[in-house]
Amino acid sequence: MKWAGAFFIILASFLIGQRKSKAYTNRVLHIRQFESALLTMQSAILFGADSIEATTRFIAETIEKPAALFFRDFAEQLSSTETSATRIWTHTLQRHNDFFALNPSDIRLIEQAGNMLGSCTQEAEERRIKHVLKQLEKRREEAVAEEQRFAGMVRAISVLSGLLTAILLM
């Protein structure tokens, strides 16, 4: 019976470590999704071909979840309410915040990207998106470095702590 308990303790600690390690990987993935989406938005603003709603619907179809869900919800809110795009962006980002493995500073940066939607000239919007894209690229590089440094360590420490706990309880 002790062996079964020890096995479950080690298994639980392993799964906790895997989940924590996955957060580092997901942060890189989610930053890349927003970079891709903002590049698409930048080209749509540059050429002025589509509305914000049409652009965000297109983005929602081309990228993966959870960012796709954010952009789909944003487009639906744009079409159904008379609120400004800036407020809808902020509100939608706050509602979807739990689905992203992003730091609060990453969320604030993405929020900045939406703060100019529909409220200034095309040139100003394009400059703002370029600035946010540069910042996101730096954040992605930092996230990759953190993933390489911490993901394996978190997995190893969680398994070792599970082993230690199991040994102490035996």
Backbone as CSV, one residue per row, in Angstrom:
resi,resn,N_x,N_y,N_z,CA_x,CA_y,CA_z,C_x,C_y,C_z
1,MET,0.821,-1.186,0.000,0.000,0.000,0.000,0.872,1.261,0.000
2,LYS,1.994,1.189,0.727,2.896,2.332,0.758,3.463,2.624,-0.632
3,TRP,3.740,1.554,-1.377,4.308,1.726,-2.710,3.314,2.399,-3.647
4,ALA,2.051,2.046,-3.516,1.026,2.678,-4.354,0.918,4.166,-4.018
5,GLY,0.950,4.487,-2.737,0.913,5.893,-2.328,2.121,6.660,-2.833
6,ALA,3.288,6.043,-2.728,4.512,6.685,-3.209,4.441,6.915,-4.716
7,PHE,3.913,5.921,-5.425,3.765,6.055,-6.876,2.857,7.233,-7.223
8,PHE,1.732,7.364,-6.534,0.793,8.450,-6.827,1.370,9.817,-6.457
9,ILE,2.154,9.876,-5.398,2.802,11.142,-5.031,3.794,11.553,-6.118
10,ILE,4.586,10.603,-6.576,5.567,10.898,-7.625,4.863,11.269,-8.925
11,LEU,3.807,10.541,-9.256,3.045,10.844,-10.470,2.427,12.239,-10.400
12,ALA,1.842,12.571,-9.262,1.224,13.895,-9.108,2.264,15.003,-9.222
13,SER,3.405,14.817,-8.599,4.443,15.849,-8.681,4.987,15.962,-10.104
14,PHE,5.091,14.833,-10.801,5.524,14.857,-12.201,4.531,15.643,-13.053
15,LEU,3.241,15.392,-12.865,2.219,16.085,-13.654,2.177,17.579,-13.338
16,ILE,2.389,17.927,-12.089,2.442,19.348,-11.718,3.633,20.016,-12.408
17,GLY,4.765,19.353,-12.414,5.947,19.888,-13.090,5.739,20.041,-14.585
18,GLN,5.075,19.062,-15.194,4.788,19.152,-16.626,3.893,20.349,-16.925
19,ARG,2.909,20.549,-16.078,1.972,21.656,-16.295,2.677,23.007,-16.146
20,LYS,3.506,23.134,-15.124,4.255,24.381,-14.936,5.230,24.611,-16.091
21,SER,5.855,23.556,-16.550,6.786,23.648,-17.659,6.072,24.041,-18.952
22,LYS,4.864,23.542,-19.120,4.064,23.853,-20.314,3.716,25.341,-20.372
23,ALA,3.597,25.989,-19.228,3.292,27.424,-19.197,4.400,28.230,-19.877
24,TYR,5.652,27.820,-19.717,6.757,28.512,-20.382,6.655,28.359,-21.897
25,THR,6.337,27.156,-22.346,6.190,26.902,-23.774,5.000,27.660,-24.341
26,ASN,3.899,27.661,-23.608,2.696,28.342,-24.087,2.885,29.850,-24.173
27,ARG,3.674,30.419,-23.292,3.907,31.864,-23.353,4.562,32.239,-24.677
28,VAL,5.560,31.469,-25.087,6.221,31.724,-26.365,5.210,31.590,-27.504
29,LEU,4.407,30.547,-27.461,3.414,30.306,-28.504,2.397,31.435,-28.581
30,HIS,1.905,31.891,-27.446,0.883,32.938,-27.438,1.445,34.277,-27.905
31,ILE,2.680,34.574,-27.557,3.301,35.804,-28.055,3.440,35.732,-29.568
32,ARG,3.843,34.578,-30.091,3.957,34.419,-31.550,2.606,34.590,-32.230
33,GLN,1.546,34.067,-31.620,0.211,34.221,-32.197,-0.175,35.695,-32.286
34,PHE,0.095,36.448,-31.242,-0.242,37.872,-31.277,0.659,38.641,-32.233
35,GLU,1.912,38.238,-32.352,2.783,38.878,-33.343,2.234,38.675,-34.744
36,SER,1.859,37.459,-35.048,1.301,37.149,-36.361,0.019,37.925,-36.613
37,ALA,-0.836,37.976,-35.611,-2.103,38.692,-35.756,-1.872,40.183,-35.966
38,LEU,-0.946,40.759,-35.224,-0.690,42.188,-35.367,-0.010,42.513,-36.694
39,LEU,0.800,41.597,-37.216,1.371,41.800,-38.552,0.272,41.829,-39.607
40,THR,-0.688,40.927,-39.480,-1.821,40.916,-40.402,-2.621,42.203,-40.270
41,MET,-2.827,42.635,-39.039,-3.565,43.873,-38.803,-2.799,45.067,-39.367
42,GLN,-1.485,45.051,-39.237,-0.666,46.140,-39.759,-0.791,46.235,-41.279
43,SER,-0.742,45.096,-41.962,-0.871,45.136,-43.418,-2.269,45.576,-43.835
44,ALA,-3.289,45.193,-43.084,-4.647,45.637,-43.400,-4.782,47.144,-43.198
45,ILE,-4.142,47.672,-42.159,-4.183,49.118,-41.918,-3.393,49.849,-42.995
46,LEU,-2.245,49.297,-43.374,-1.384,49.932,-44.365,-2.093,50.074,-45.704
47,PHE,-2.757,49.005,-46.125,-3.424,49.041,-47.418,-4.864,49.526,-47.320
48,GLY,-5.396,49.587,-46.109,-6.739,50.118,-45.900,-7.826,49.374,-46.639
49,ALA,-7.621,48.100,-46.895,-8.570,47.341,-47.705,-9.812,46.923,-46.926
50,ASP,-9.649,46.514,-45.697,-10.768,45.976,-44.927,-10.998,46.793,-43.664
51,SER,-12.178,46.613,-43.106,-12.486,47.241,-41.827,-11.789,46.467,-40.706
52,ILE,-11.808,47.041,-39.523,-11.207,46.364,-38.370,-11.933,45.055,-38.113
53,GLU,-13.250,45.083,-38.235,-14.045,43.877,-37.989,-13.694,42.768,-38.973
54,ALA,-13.614,43.099,-40.262,-13.280,42.086,-41.268,-11.869,41.555,-41.056
55,THR,-10.960,42.439,-40.709,-9.578,42.022,-40.463,-9.484,41.079,-39.275
56,THR,-10.175,41.414,-38.192,-10.100,40.546,-37.012,-10.803,39.217,-37.251
57,ARG,-11.856,39.211,-38.057,-12.483,37.925,-38.415,-11.510,37.064,-39.222
58,PHE,-10.790,37.691,-40.149,-9.801,36.961,-40.937,-8.688,36.421,-40.037
59,ILE,-8.233,37.245,-39.104,-7.187,36.815,-38.169,-7.674,35.632,-37.342
60,ALA,-8.918,35.700,-36.881,-9.480,34.619,-36.061,-9.521,33.303,-36.822
61,GLU,-9.679,33.372,-38.138,-9.719,32.150,-38.945,-8.331,31.607,-39.249
62,THR,-7.315,32.462,-39.211,-5.988,32.024,-39.636,-5.060,31.606,-38.505
63,ILE,-5.320,32.054,-37.284,-4.429,31.670,-36.188,-5.107,30.635,-35.304
64,GLU,-4.325,30.071,-34.402,-4.827,28.998,-33.541,-5.377,29.555,-32.239
65,LYS,-6.072,28.683,-31.524,-6.595,29.048,-30.210,-5.426,29.220,-29.256
66,PRO,-5.522,30.004,-28.262,-6.626,30.798,-27.744,-6.731,32.191,-28.358
67,ALA,-5.702,32.620,-29.103,-5.756,33.956,-29.698,-6.888,34.062,-30.716
68,ALA,-7.184,32.971,-31.407,-8.288,32.981,-32.371,-9.614,33.264,-31.678
69,LEU,-9.799,32.703,-30.503,-11.030,32.960,-29.747,-11.120,34.422,-29.339
70,PHE,-9.995,34.994,-28.951,-9.970,36.414,-28.593,-10.389,37.274,-29.778
71,PHE,-9.796,37.039,-30.945,-10.109,37.865,-32.109,-11.529,37.620,-32.619
72,ARG,-12.016,36.402,-32.505,-13.397,36.117,-32.901,-14.368,36.870,-31.992
73,ASP,-14.105,36.818,-30.704,-14.958,37.526,-29.748,-14.876,39.036,-29.966
74,PHE,-13.693,39.537,-30.248,-13.516,40.967,-30.512,-14.317,41.394,-31.741
75,ALA,-14.254,40.605,-32.810,-15.003,40.936,-34.029,-16.507,40.899,-33.781
76,GLU,-16.966,39.913,-33.022,-18.401,39.833,-32.715,-18.851,41.028,-31.889
77,GLN,-18.034,41.434,-30.927,-18.374,42.599,-30.111,-18.381,43.877,-30.948
78,LEU,-17.462,43.978,-31.906,-17.437,45.154,-32.776,-18.717,45.275,-33.592
79,SER,-19.203,44.136,-34.075,-20.392,44.174,-34.924,-21.682,44.334,-34.131
80,SER,-21.679,43.964,-32.865,-22.935,43.961,-32.114,-23.120,45.165,-31.196
81,THR,-22.070,45.915,-30.911,-22.213,47.051,-29.999,-21.715,48.332,-30.655
82,GLU,-22.074,49.437,-30.061,-21.666,50.751,-30.557,-20.495,51.328,-29.759
83,THR,-19.899,50.522,-28.915,-18.772,50.964,-28.093,-17.537,51.129,-28.976
84,SER,-16.598,51.938,-28.531,-15.380,52.159,-29.308,-14.548,50.877,-29.369
85,ALA,-13.756,50.777,-30.417,-12.910,49.598,-30.603,-11.901,49.460,-29.470
86,THR,-11.436,50.584,-28.956,-10.469,50.559,-27.853,-11.056,49.909,-26.613
87,ARG,-12.264,50.309,-26.256,-12.909,49.731,-25.067,-13.232,48.259,-25.273
88,ILE,-13.688,47.917,-26.462,-14.007,46.513,-26.745,-12.740,45.672,-26.664
89,TRP,-11.637,46.171,-27.219,-10.353,45.456,-27.180,-9.936,45.192,-25.735
90,THR,-9.981,46.238,-24.913,-9.581,46.107,-23.512,-10.487,45.139,-22.765
91,HIS,-11.788,45.285,-22.965,-12.754,44.419,-22.282,-12.585,42.958,-22.716
92,THR,-12.416,42.731,-24.005,-12.243,41.369,-24.519,-10.932,40.767,-24.026
93,LEU,-9.892,41.566,-23.981,-8.600,41.082,-23.486,-8.691,40.696,-22.017
94,GLN,-9.412,41.474,-21.232,-9.590,41.141,-19.817,-10.385,39.854,-19.652
95,ARG,-11.396,39.650,-20.493,-12.203,38.432,-20.393,-11.420,37.189,-20.799
96,HIS,-10.521,37.334,-21.760,-9.763,36.180,-22.264,-8.398,36.032,-21.598
97,ASN,-8.087,36.873,-20.655,-6.786,36.884,-19.996,-6.428,35.531,-19.380
98,ASP,-7.410,34.826,-18.840,-7.140,33.543,-18.182,-6.736,32.443,-19.159
99,PHE,-7.028,32.618,-20.446,-6.715,31.590,-21.433,-5.289,31.704,-21.962
100,PHE,-4.624,32.803,-21.654,-3.277,33.033,-22.151,-2.248,32.761,-21.066
101,ALA,-1.096,32.265,-21.474,0.016,32.047,-20.545,0.970,33.231,-20.644
102,LEU,0.409,34.427,-20.576,1.193,35.642,-20.728,1.379,36.332,-19.384
103,ASN,2.483,37.047,-19.257,2.737,37.853,-18.064,1.837,39.084,-18.094
104,PRO,1.603,39.707,-16.954,0.819,40.950,-16.951,1.427,42.040,-17.843
105,SER,2.754,42.085,-17.929,3.385,43.089,-18.801,3.119,42.782,-20.274
106,ASP,3.036,41.498,-20.634,2.686,41.122,-22.003,1.254,41.549,-22.323
107,ILE,0.369,41.343,-21.367,-1.035,41.720,-21.548,-1.149,43.234,-21.724
108,ARG,-0.416,44.002,-20.917,-0.452,45.464,-21.046,0.055,45.904,-22.410
109,LEU,1.076,45.221,-22.909,1.622,45.556,-24.219,0.602,45.284,-25.321
110,ILE,-0.078,44.152,-25.233,-1.105,43.827,-26.222,-2.279,44.799,-26.097
111,GLU,-2.559,45.205,-24.880,-3.625,46.192,-24.667,-3.260,47.518,-25.334
112,GLN,-1.993,47.890,-25.296,-1.541,49.108,-25.968,-1.789,49.040,-27.466
113,ALA,-1.631,47.858,-28.042,-1.855,47.704,-29.479,-3.296,48.024,-29.838
114,GLY,-4.222,47.701,-28.963,-5.627,47.961,-29.246,-6.090,49.342,-28.855
115,ASN,-5.280,50.071,-28.087,-5.694,51.394,-27.628,-5.785,52.426,-28.740
116,MET,-5.222,52.143,-29.893,-5.258,53.125,-30.966,-6.244,52.748,-32.068
117,LEU,-6.873,51.600,-31.976,-7.734,51.135,-33.061,-8.891,52.093,-33.311
118,GLY,-8.935,52.606,-34.517,-10.029,53.466,-34.924,-10.023,54.849,-34.310
119,SER,-8.977,55.207,-33.569,-8.992,56.505,-32.885,-7.957,57.487,-33.417
120,CYS,-7.131,57.063,-34.366,-6.123,57.970,-34.908,-5.898,57.656,-36.386
121,THR,-4.969,58.354,-36.992,-4.724,58.190,-38.422,-4.078,56.841,-38.715
122,GLN,-4.105,56.487,-39.992,-3.505,55.213,-40.396,-2.016,55.183,-40.100
123,GLU,-1.344,56.299,-40.327,0.098,56.348,-40.082,0.402,56.154,-38.598
124,ALA,-0.386,56.795,-37.754,-0.172,56.655,-36.308,-0.458,55.227,-35.857
125,GLU,-1.519,54.631,-36.404,-1.832,53.238,-36.060,-0.709,52.317,-36.498
126,GLU,-0.192,52.556,-37.708,0.887,51.712,-38.219,2.146,51.856,-37.363
127,ARG,2.494,53.091,-36.984,3.670,53.305,-36.125,3.495,52.610,-34.782
128,ARG,2.305,52.708,-34.221,2.036,52.095,-32.913,2.155,50.577,-33.001
129,ILE,1.600,50.001,-34.053,1.680,48.542,-34.210,3.129,48.111,-34.419
130,LYS,3.902,48.867,-35.196,5.317,48.534,-35.380,6.056,48.547,-34.045
131,HIS,5.762,49.552,-33.241,6.398,49.647,-31.922,6.015,48.449,-31.051
132,VAL,4.740,48.108,-31.033,4.280,46.970,-30.231,4.897,45.672,-30.750
133,LEU,5.015,45.540,-32.069,5.626,44.333,-32.637,7.093,44.197,-32.217
134,LYS,7.820,45.310,-32.197,9.215,45.254,-31.741,9.284,44.831,-30.280
135,GLN,8.385,45.379,-29.474,8.353,45.009,-28.058,7.980,43.540,-27.881
136,LEU,7.001,43.074,-28.664,6.605,41.662,-28.576,7.742,40.739,-29.000
137,GLU,8.514,41.166,-29.999,9.655,40.354,-30.424,10.674,40.226,-29.291
138,LYS,10.920,41.323,-28.590,11.835,41.269,-27.442,11.278,40.360,-26.352
139,ARG,9.978,40.477,-26.106,9.346,39.629,-25.085,9.410,38.160,-25.486
140,ARG,9.238,37.882,-26.776,9.307,36.498,-27.238,10.708,35.943,-27.042
141,GLU,11.729,36.741,-27.344,13.108,36.297,-27.134,13.366,36.023,-25.653
142,GLU,12.849,36.892,-24.789,12.983,36.665,-23.347,12.252,35.397,-22.927
143,ALA,11.072,35.175,-23.495,10.281,33.990,-23.150,10.981,32.713,-23.606
144,VAL,11.612,32.755,-24.769,12.359,31.586,-25.251,13.530,31.301,-24.317
145,ALA,14.227,32.350,-23.890,15.350,32.163,-22.964,14.862,31.597,-21.631
146,GLU,13.737,32.109,-21.134,13.171,31.579,-19.886,12.756,30.125,-20.045
147,GLU,12.167,29.808,-21.190,11.746,28.425,-21.428,12.943,27.491,-21.411
148,GLN,14.003,27.876,-22.098,15.193,27.033,-22.141,15.835,26.895,-20.767
149,ARG,15.774,27.952,-19.987,16.431,27.948,-18.683,15.609,27.237,-17.617
150,PHE,14.291,27.457,-17.617,13.482,27.021,-16.482,12.607,25.794,-16.718
151,ALA,12.210,25.511,-17.955,11.247,24.428,-18.191,11.778,23.080,-17.715
152,GLY,12.983,22.735,-18.108,13.562,21.464,-17.677,13.824,21.426,-16.185
153,MET,14.247,22.566,-15.652,14.527,22.634,-14.223,13.250,22.421,-13.403
154,VAL,12.143,23.006,-13.836,10.876,22.852,-13.116,10.433,21.395,-13.125
155,ARG,10.566,20.744,-14.282,10.192,19.319,-14.356,11.055,18.481,-13.418
156,ALA,12.356,18.716,-13.450,13.269,17.928,-12.615,13.019,18.173,-11.131
157,ILE,12.843,19.416,-10.750,12.608,19.728,-9.334,11.295,19.129,-8.858
158,SER,10.274,19.143,-9.705,8.985,18.581,-9.274,9.086,17.073,-9.061
159,VAL,9.791,16.384,-9.939,9.949,14.937,-9.760,10.798,14.648,-8.522
160,LEU,11.866,15.403,-8.348,12.717,15.195,-7.173,11.976,15.497,-5.874
161,SER,11.142,16.532,-5.882,10.371,16.821,-4.664,9.341,15.728,-4.408
162,GLY,8.778,15.152,-5.462,7.866,14.021,-5.293,8.576,12.812,-4.719
163,LEU,9.782,12.543,-5.221,10.578,11.435,-4.686,10.928,11.663,-3.219
164,LEU,11.333,12.870,-2.896,11.679,13.192,-1.518,10.467,13.030,-0.600
165,THR,9.327,13.511,-1.032,8.106,13.378,-0.234,7.755,11.910,-0.032
166,ALA,7.844,11.130,-1.107,7.524,9.703,-1.007,8.487,8.992,-0.057
167,ILE,9.758,9.327,-0.136,10.745,8.698,0.750,10.491,9.079,2.202
168,LEU,10.187,10.339,2.439,9.935,10.788,3.810,8.678,10.152,4.407
169,LEU,7.695,9.878,3.580,6.453,9.283,4.080,6.543,7.773,4.261
170,MET,7.580,7.162,3.733,7.716,5.711,3.879,8.362,5.417,5.160
